[in-house]
Amino acid sequence: MAMGMNRRTFVAAGVGLLAAPMILRETAAMAATGDNTKMDATTQPEFTQFKLGSYKFTVIRDGKSVVEKPNETFGTNQPAETVQALLAQNFLPTDKFVNSYAPFVIDTGSEVILVDTGFGENGRAKGTGQLAAGLKAAGYSADDITIVALTHLHGDHIGGLMEGGKPAFAKARYVAGKTEYDFWTDKAREGTPAEGGHKAVLANVAPLAEKITFIGEGDAVVSGMTAMLAPGHTPGHMIFNIESDGKRLIATGDTANHYILSLQNPTWEVRFDMDKAQAAATRKKVFDMIASDKVPFIGYHMPFPAVGFAEVYESGYRFVPKTYQFDL
């Protein structure tokens, strides 16, 4: 299954965009000789780059996870057979799914903005936490990052903020939602299902509080990048509207977390959405906008390279991965 998904992803992204040339040559050489030892032992950094107006985007794969029983995560208000049938109709396994994680960089020429940070050092034993390696492969260092903007404060988005007990992006300032931060740092989370998230925010985000600019609906991260409140997944979940030279892209964060199960049926409940009804309403609102305006989006958990379009399809939307639109 993993080999098949990697092949589809590779074709959708365009041959020249997925990884550094050296990595591609090394992988091709191993395939030609039959030597897969290194392929099995290491996780190669994956990234894709494209231009939107005068901005350069670099999307990095922080890693991936194979998760059992998709129906226990998506469509939790549906019979298991209904969820499995939709997966089968879309040529996907019914017993497991691949969850991918895609932080990204916007290089405006004057700022280098990182949106979300992946799992960080605590994920590396499980094959995630690859942001730092991906940045290096794409030609950036942690010190190049001038702004870190967070869609929300779940662990797979904030885990990379700290490294070895110190800020991973020492020269950056930070942008986070006020509603989101206040929720997760509140001691009322203790003794609730949100306690783990509360502790993660205290460990990874709170130490940076003096360097955080707290924002809300309509506030600018920088000129051309505006926050939009998109709650439900978490109370203060935000998305970003990004514009350059008349071109536009939406960073949707975790508004939708599966390109089939969340988009084709946006009202299906998702286990990790804290307010499931609100999350469904937000999915409809955001992807109605994306589909009607015909603008691309980056979805944190979309199939890597996580960039594409949404078109209206039956009662939901169809994900259309990017190909060469940004190369011309």
Secondary structure by P-SEA (a helix, b strand, c coil): caaaaaaaaaaaacccccccaaaaaaaaaaaaacccccccccccccbbbbbcccbbbbbbccbbbbbccccccccccccaaaaaaaaaaacccccbbbbbbbbbbbbccccccccccccccccccccccaaaaaaaaaccccccccbbbbcccccccccccccccccccccbbbbbbaaaaaaaaccccccccaaaaaaaaaacccccccccccccccccccccbbbbbbcccccbbbbbbbbccccccccccccccccccccccccccccccccaaaaaaaaaaaaaaaaaabbbbbbccccccccccccccccbbbbbbbcccccc
